[in-house]
Amino acid sequence: MSADSGITGKADLEGKKVSVQTGTTAEDYCMANGYEVLAFTANNDAASALTGGKVDAWVVDNEVALAMAPDLGLTVLDEAMTAEPYAFAFQKGSELVAPFNEALDALLADGTVEKIFSDYGVTYVGP
């Protein structure tokens, strides 16, 4: 949001219009929670809707927001709309799934994944 929007948390979005990227969990969340939604195929367009005054807020993944907001003169709120883990996809029947899962389980168990997130200043949401 713009710094002067008066929006300080998701409670302030009631009755406001938000932009989202089509097909994302942000769109699902906003639609399910009764927000007035303007959906775009690209996040750049969703961001432009905010900077152009067509919407009151842009709902997007935190890391995308943190990367794009400074250049656009936008403020990223501290309160998350949702918390979602990351996922990996493989071709059906891939022989890589089992060794990948074993390696990932080990990295999760010993704290490596959480440390990587922390090292890069990214909020960690565990599985």
ABEGO torsion letter per residue (X at the ends): XBAAAGBABAAAABGBBBBBBBGBAAAAAAAAAGBBBBBBABAAAAAAAAAAGABABBBBBAAAAAAAAAAAGBBBBABBABBBBBBBBBBBGBAAAAAAAAAAAAAAAAGAAAAAAAAAGBBBBBX
